[in-house]
Amino acid sequence: MDVLIAPTMPYPAFKLGEKIDDPISLYLADVDTVPINLAGVPSISLPCGFSGGLPIGMQVIGSILMKPLFCAQLLHLKRIPIFTQGSRRDRNVRKS
């Protein structure tokens, strides 16, 4: 296995402060990333699209034994247009 692709969250992002009174939803937002962090394997979360104007994230997970290869693979991901275009909000800002 070179890398594993997984969702960052089990559902699309919510607006800032939207779930502040629902701690279970806030906990569940991290359920896909916590096991990876506890395992100590290299990973990174990247934007991969939008839903309702809010970003959707994917995490790229590598092998602990192949950290240099994982970093090299991330450099190749930087060349894919979806990761270099910026957010929708940035693209819609009028330049004066």
C-alpha positions as CSV (number, residue, x, y, z in Angstrom):
1,M,0.0,0.0,0.0
2,D,1.3,3.4,-0.9
3,V,-1.4,5.6,0.6
4,L,-4.9,5.2,1.9
5,I,-7.6,7.8,1.1
6,A,-10.4,8.3,3.7
7,P,-12.9,11.0,4.6
8,T,-11.9,13.6,7.1
9,M,-15.4,13.8,8.5
10,P,-18.4,11.4,8.3
11,Y,-20.6,14.3,6.9
12,P,-20.0,17.6,5.2
13,A,-18.7,20.6,7.1
14,F,-21.0,22.7,9.2
15,K,-21.0,26.4,9.7
16,L,-18.9,28.0,12.5
17,G,-20.8,27.8,15.7
18,E,-23.6,25.8,14.2
19,K,-23.1,22.7,16.4
20,I,-21.7,24.3,19.5
21,D,-24.7,23.1,21.6
22,D,-24.4,19.5,20.3
23,P,-21.2,18.0,21.8
24,I,-22.0,14.6,20.3
25,S,-22.0,16.0,16.8
26,L,-18.7,17.8,17.5
27,Y,-17.2,14.5,18.8
28,L,-18.4,12.6,15.7
29,A,-16.8,15.2,13.5
30,D,-13.4,13.9,14.6
31,V,-14.2,10.2,14.6
32,D,-12.4,9.5,11.3
33,T,-9.2,11.3,12.2
34,V,-8.6,10.4,15.9
35,P,-7.7,6.7,15.2
36,I,-5.1,7.8,12.7
37,N,-3.6,10.3,15.1
38,L,-3.5,7.7,17.9
39,A,-1.8,5.2,15.7
40,G,0.9,7.7,14.9
41,V,1.0,7.2,11.2
42,P,1.6,10.1,8.9
43,S,-1.5,11.7,7.4
44,I,-2.8,15.0,6.1
45,S,-6.3,16.4,5.4
46,L,-6.8,18.1,2.1
47,P,-9.9,19.8,0.6
48,C,-11.4,17.8,-2.2
49,G,-14.6,19.5,-3.1
50,F,-17.6,21.6,-1.8
51,S,-21.0,20.9,-0.4
52,G,-23.4,23.8,0.1
53,G,-20.4,26.2,-0.2
54,L,-18.5,24.5,2.6
55,P,-15.4,22.4,2.0
56,I,-15.3,18.6,2.0
57,G,-12.0,17.1,3.2
58,M,-10.2,13.9,2.5
59,Q,-7.3,12.5,4.5
60,V,-4.3,10.9,2.9
61,I,-2.8,8.3,5.2
62,G,0.7,6.8,4.7
63,S,2.8,4.1,6.3
64,I,4.9,4.8,9.4
65,L,7.7,2.8,7.8
66,M,7.6,4.8,4.5
67,K,7.4,8.4,5.7
68,P,9.8,9.9,3.1
69,L,7.8,8.2,0.3
70,F,4.6,9.6,1.8
71,C,6.0,13.1,1.7
72,A,7.2,12.7,-1.9
73,Q,3.7,11.5,-2.9
74,L,2.2,14.6,-1.2
75,L,4.4,16.8,-3.4
76,H,2.8,15.1,-6.5
77,L,-0.7,15.8,-5.1
78,K,0.1,19.5,-5.0
79,R,0.2,19.5,-8.8
80,I,-3.4,18.3,-9.1
81,P,-5.6,21.4,-9.9
82,I,-8.2,20.7,-7.2
83,F,-5.6,21.2,-4.5
84,T,-4.1,24.4,-5.9
85,Q,-7.2,26.4,-6.9
86,G,-8.0,27.7,-3.4
87,S,-11.4,27.8,-1.8
88,R,-14.6,28.8,-3.6
89,R,-14.8,31.9,-1.3
90,D,-11.3,33.0,-2.5
91,R,-12.3,32.6,-6.1
92,N,-15.5,34.6,-5.7
93,V,-13.9,37.6,-4.0
94,R,-13.9,40.7,-6.3
95,K,-10.6,42.3,-7.0
96,S,-10.7,46.0,-6.9
